[in-house]
Amino acid sequence: FRIASMTKPVVSVAAMMLAEEGKLLIANPVSRYIPAFADLKVAANSDDPGAKALTLEPLQHEMTVQDLMRHTSGLTYAHLTGPHLKQAYEAEGVVDERQTYAEIAEKLAKVPLAYQPGTTFQYGVSTDMLGRVVEVASGMSLDRFIDERICKPLGLLKTTFGPIDGSRAAQPQIDS
């Protein structure tokens, strides 16, 4: 069965493994790993349905890896925000599973954050960008890292990070 959002803690485990190895610091700004995130803006009125347009403000402090881990990055899902910010997410084509994390990061860097980093919990694409940080810090794709460093050592030999083909999904996945 698909574990869907349960991949979020697995990605956080991957990040903590790299932190333990000294390959990343959770207090580091995300821009250290994703340079396009250095000049982000914040939508000051993203929750105001009556606003005619987004009003932007500068970051008060840069988003950190910790902000990604605790969903306080200011990143969100398009459907969880106001109409103007939703439109910005959709215009950039941010959430498209056919893209790499690097491609998604470049698009997200063009969209204002919903909140100042560190101020508000908002479920969304924070873990996707944490996955990109894992890729940069480890030098390997996220799916490969999870497979080699987490799944195989735990004996999760039939567990994969990505979607499985339809014929396999239709069959019972029971080991005897």
C-alpha positions in Angstrom: 0.0 0.0 0.0 1.1 3.6 -0.5 2.2 5.3 2.6 1.6 8.8 1.1 2.4 11.5 3.6 4.2 9.0 5.8 7.2 9.7 3.5 7.5 13.0 5.4 9.0 11.5 8.5 11.3 9.3 6.3 12.6 12.4 4.6 13.2 14.0 8.0 15.1 10.9 9.1 17.3 11.2 6.0 18.0 14.9 6.9 18.8 13.9 10.5 21.2 11.2 9.3 23.1 13.8 7.2 23.1 16.2 10.2 24.5 13.4 12.4 27.2 12.9 9.7 28.0 16.6 9.7 26.9 17.0 6.1 24.2 19.5 6.9 23.1 21.7 9.8 19.5 22.1 10.6 20.1 25.7 11.7 21.6 26.5 8.2 19.6 28.7 5.9 17.9 26.7 3.1 19.6 29.0 0.6 22.9 27.3 1.4 21.6 24.2 -0.3 19.1 25.9 -2.7 20.6 29.2 -3.7 17.4 30.5 -5.4 15.8 30.6 -1.9 18.1 33.5 -0.8 15.8 36.3 -2.1 12.4 35.1 -1.2 9.5 37.4 -0.6 6.5 37.0 1.7 2.8 37.6 0.8 1.7 40.0 3.5 -2.0 39.4 2.7 -2.1 35.8 1.5 -5.1 35.1 3.8 -7.1 38.1 2.7 -9.8 37.0 0.2 -10.8 40.6 -0.4 -7.3 41.7 -1.5 -7.1 42.8 -5.2 -3.5 41.6 -5.4 -0.7 40.2 -3.3 1.3 42.7 -1.3 4.9 41.5 -0.8 7.3 42.1 2.0 10.9 41.1 2.5 12.0 38.2 4.7 12.5 39.0 8.3 15.0 36.0 8.5 15.9 33.3 6.0 14.1 30.0 6.0 16.2 27.3 7.8 16.4 23.6 7.3 14.6 23.4 10.7 11.7 25.4 9.3 11.4 22.8 6.5 11.3 20.0 9.1 8.7 21.6 11.3 6.5 23.0 8.4 7.2 26.6 9.5 9.0 27.5 6.2 6.2 29.7 4.8 5.8 27.2 1.9 2.3 25.7 1.6 0.0 23.8 -0.8 -1.8 26.0 -3.3 -5.2 24.8 -2.1 -4.5 25.9 1.5 -4.0 29.5 0.8 -5.9 32.6 -0.5 -6.8 33.0 -4.2 -3.9 35.2 -5.3 -1.2 33.0 -3.8 -3.0 29.9 -5.1 -2.9 31.5 -8.5 0.8 32.2 -8.2 1.5 28.5 -7.3 -0.6 27.3 -10.2 0.9 29.8 -12.7 4.4 28.4 -11.9 3.2 24.8 -12.1 4.8 24.1 -8.7 3.2 20.8 -7.8 3.7 18.5 -10.7 5.0 15.0 -9.8 6.8 14.7 -13.1 9.3 17.4 -12.0 12.6 16.9 -10.2 13.0 18.5 -6.7 15.5 20.9 -8.3 12.9 22.0 -10.9 10.2 22.5 -8.2 12.7 24.5 -6.0 13.4 26.9 -8.9 9.7 27.4 -9.4 9.0 27.8 -5.7 11.7 30.5 -5.4 9.5 32.7 -7.7 6.4 32.3 -5.6 5.9 34.4 -2.4 5.9 32.6 0.9 2.5 32.4 2.7 4.1 33.5 6.0 7.4 34.7 7.4 9.6 31.6 8.1 9.4 30.4 11.7 6.1 32.1 12.5 3.3 29.8 11.4 2.8 26.0 11.0 1.4 25.3 7.6 1.4 21.8 6.0 2.6 21.8 2.5 5.7 21.4 0.3 8.3 21.9 3.0 9.2 18.3 3.0 9.6 18.3 -0.8 12.2 21.0 -0.3 13.8 19.1 2.6 14.1 16.3 0.1 16.0 18.7 -2.2 18.3 19.7 0.6 19.0 15.9 1.3 19.8 15.5 -2.4 22.3 18.4 -2.4 23.9 17.5 1.0 24.2 13.8 0.1 25.1 14.1 -3.6 22.4 11.5 -4.6 18.8 11.5 -5.5 16.3 11.4 -2.7 14.8 8.1 -3.8 18.3 6.5 -4.0 19.2 7.9 -0.6 16.1 6.5 1.0 16.5 3.1 -0.7 20.2 2.7 0.0 20.5 4.4 3.4 17.1 3.7 5.0 15.0 1.0 3.4 17.7 -1.7 2.6 19.4 -1.5 6.0 16.0 -1.9 7.7 15.1 -4.9 5.4 12.3 -3.0 3.6 13.2 -4.7 0.4 9.9 -4.2 -1.3 9.4 -0.6 -0.2 10.0 2.1 -2.7 9.9 5.9 -2.4 8.1 6.5 -5.7 4.8 5.3 -7.1 4.6 1.7 -8.1 3.2 0.4 -11.4 -0.5 -0.2 -11.7 -0.3 -4.0 -12.1 1.7 -4.4 -8.9 -0.6 -2.0 -7.0 -3.6 -4.2 -7.9 -2.1 -7.3 -6.3 -2.0 -8.1 -2.6 1.4 -7.3 -1.1 1.7 -10.0 1.5 4.9 -11.8 2.4 4.8 -15.3 3.7 
